[in-house]
């Protein structure tokens, strides 16, 4: 039987083969907290506690999964986005901190005290739509995805965060399912990785997260070329389009938005243009 301290030391050493030492220690603790259903303070307060045989078995199973580069969020079955909890698994892309800039950008551009109709294209886990519904109490969200499996998980996340009554989930290829409706805003974190860049992705992204949520043709721009004109057709006059974009894509996206007004790009914390914002003229 091993103690918590011993297992954490062994885990950190093993995980150091796939990531830096600091991240290895953090993941070792996260997995232990998951297995023991405790917080970090409890974990660190009783390092000499002996694990039961079942706890050690469960921990070693989680550790083995992480050693294959499976994302820790998939092992835990959860992730946090914009301060809210989300269930995640291999059906959906893991919500990322940089995508929070998209949510923040729309919150800065729309009124919080008026009814709004917003559509999230390629909702995945539902993170963007649900975060917006949570912070815009008078808004009604439509969340679209081509994957029925992703929509099932997104619906569960809407219930988890208490906004299921204000988020509508529809199966759709981009905006096809709502082509005859009109919205105050269209938001999207679409696939934008070029196929030729597949090998540059980390194995935990390339080998575990859904390819359909990552790749968009030879240049990474295929979805934008379809989405932008569709968004123009469903937006109300002066409605907002906000999209997450990839590294180096600003010039191409700017050209695609030539007929829009108020085109701006919001940088992430590293100063990289991350969110394209544009407004339909009329």
N, C-alpha and C positions, 0 to 999 in steps of 0.2 A: 504494500500500500504506500502511495506517495503522498506527500504533503502538498498544499497549494504552492508553497514556495518552490519545491522541487519540480513540480509539473510546469510552472511558469518558466523556470530557468531552462528546462529541457525544450519547451515549446519555442521560446525566444531564439534558442540556438538553432533549432531546426528551420524556423521561418526566416532566419537571417540569410538562408540560401536563395530566397526569392525576392528579398527587399532589404532596405537598410535596417540597421539594428534598432533604431528608435521605432520605426513602423512595426518591426517584428515584435517588440515588447508590447506595443499598444494592441496589436491584434491578438497576442497571447492572452492579454487581460480581458479583451472584449469577449473572446470565446469562453474564457472561464466564467465571466459574469453571466454569460448566456446559459451555460450548463448549470450553474449554481443558482440562477435566478436571483442574483444579488447586485448591489451597486459597487462601484470601485472602492468606496470607503470601507465597506464590509469586507471586501476582498483583501485589502491591505491591512486591515485590523487583525486578521487571524491567519497569518501566513503559515503557521504550523498545524493548522487543521488538517487532519488526514482525510483524504477523499475516500468515499465508498467505492466499492468495485464498480458499481453502475456509473457513478460520476466519472471515474477515471476512464471507463470504456467510452462513454459519451464524449468526453473531452478529446480522447485520442482519435475518435472518428471525425470530429470537427477539425482537428489539427491535420489529419491526413487529407481532408478535402482542401484545406487552405494551402497545403504544400503543392497541390496541383495547379495553383494560381486561381482557384475558384474565388471570386470576390467574397470578402467577409460579409458583405451585406446579404448575399444570397444564402450564406450559411446561417446567419442570424435570422433571415427571413424578414428583415426590416431595414429601413433607412429613414433619415430625417431630411425634410426639405422645407425651407422657410419656417422653421420652428415647429413643423407638424410631423406626426408619425405616419409612415407609409409601409405597407406590406410590399415586399419585392421578391421576385424569383426570376428564373430564366425566361419567363414570358415577356419581360419588359426591361427596358434600359434602366439602369440605376440612376435615380435623380442626382444631379450634380450641383455643387455650390454655384458654379458659374451661371447656371440656368436661373438662379434666383434673381440675377440682374434683369431678366426679362419680366418677371413678375413685378419687381420694384419699378421698372420703367413704365409699365402700364398703370400702376397705382399712382404714379406721379402725373399721369396724363388724363385721367378720367375722374369725374366727380364720385365721391363715395356716398353721397346722400340722394342720388337719383337712380331710377330704374335703368339698368343697362342689359343689353343682350350681347354676349361675348361667345365666340366659338374658338375652341382649342383644337388644332389640326394635328393628328398623330399624338393622341394624349398619352399613350403608354400606361404608366402607373396611375395617371390622372393627376400627377403632382401640380402642374401648372393650373389646370382648371379648378382643382380643389383649393389650392392656396388663394386663388383669386376669389372664389366663392366665399371663402372664410373671411377675407378682408374687405369684401364688397357686399355687405349684407343685403343690398337691394338689387344685386345683379343676378341674372339667370345665365347659366353657362350651358353650352352644348359642347360635349367632348366627343371627338371623332377618332376612329382608328380603323384601319383595315383588318386588324387582328381581333378576332372574336375572343381569343384567350386573354389578350391584353385588356379588353373591355370588361371582362369578368372580374379581373383583379382591380381595375380602376373603380368599378362599382362598389366593391368591398371597401376600398379606401375612402370613397365618399361617405359611406355609412360610418366608418371608423372616425371620421372627422366631423360628423354631424351636419353634412351639407347635402345629403342625398336628395333632399326635396327640391334643391335648386340647381342640380346638375343632371342634364339629359345626356345619355350615352347612346351613340348611334354607330353602326358599322358603316364605314364609308372609305372610298378611295379619295383622299384629300377632301374637297368640299362637295363632292358629287351629291351626297345625300341631302344637302341643304341648299342646293343650287338656286332654288326659287325663294329663299328666305333672305332677310336683311339683318345685318348686325352692326352694332356700334364699334366693335373691335374684333379683329382676327389675330390670334396669337399662335405661334408654332415653334417647336424645337424639332425641325425635320432632320432626316438623315442628311449629312453633308460631308461625309468622308469620301474622298476619291478612291475608286477601286485600286488604283495603282499605289495607294498609301497603306493598303491592308497590312503589309509586312512591318510597317513602322509602329503599329499599335502594340501596346503591351499584351502579353498573352492572356491576362485576366479579362481584358476587353475583347480582343479578337476571338478567343476560344470559348467564351461563356455568354457574352451579351448578344442579343438577337441581331443578326446581320441586317435584317430588314430595317432596323432602327438606326443603323450606322452608315451604310453605304448608299451613294447616290450617283452612280455612273462614273465615267472616266475622269470627270473634273470635280465631282461632288456638287454640281449645280443643277442636276436634273430635276430635283423636286422644286427648287426655287422657280425654275422656268415655267413649271406648271402651276405652282401655287399662287404666284403673284397676280397673274391675270384672273384666276378664279376668285382670289380675295377681292380684287377690284370690283368684280361683278356682284358680290354679295354684301359689300360694305355700304352703309348709308353715306350720304354726302358728308365729307370731312371725318369719316370714320378712320380708325387707326389700324395699321398693320404692323405687328411686331414679330420679328423672327430672330432666333438665335443663329449665328453664323460661325463658320470655322476660320481658322488662322489663314490670313492672306486673302480672304474672299471679299473684303470690302469693295475693291474697285469693280469687280464683276457684279456684285449686288447693287451697287450704286447705279451702274448702267441699266440694270433691269428695272430700276425704280425711277427712270428718267422722267416719266409722265406723272409722278406723284409729287406732293408738296411736303414741306417740313421734314425732309429726309435727314436723319441724324444717325450716328452710330455711338452706342454706349460701350465704353471699355470695361473689361473685367479688372480685377485687382492687380493684374500684371500689366495693365495698360494695353491689352490686345482688344481691338474692336470685337465685341461679342454679341451685341443686339442691334439689329437694323430696325429703325423706327421710321414709318412713313405714313402720310395721310392722303386719303383720296381727296382729290380737288373738289369735285362736285358729284 
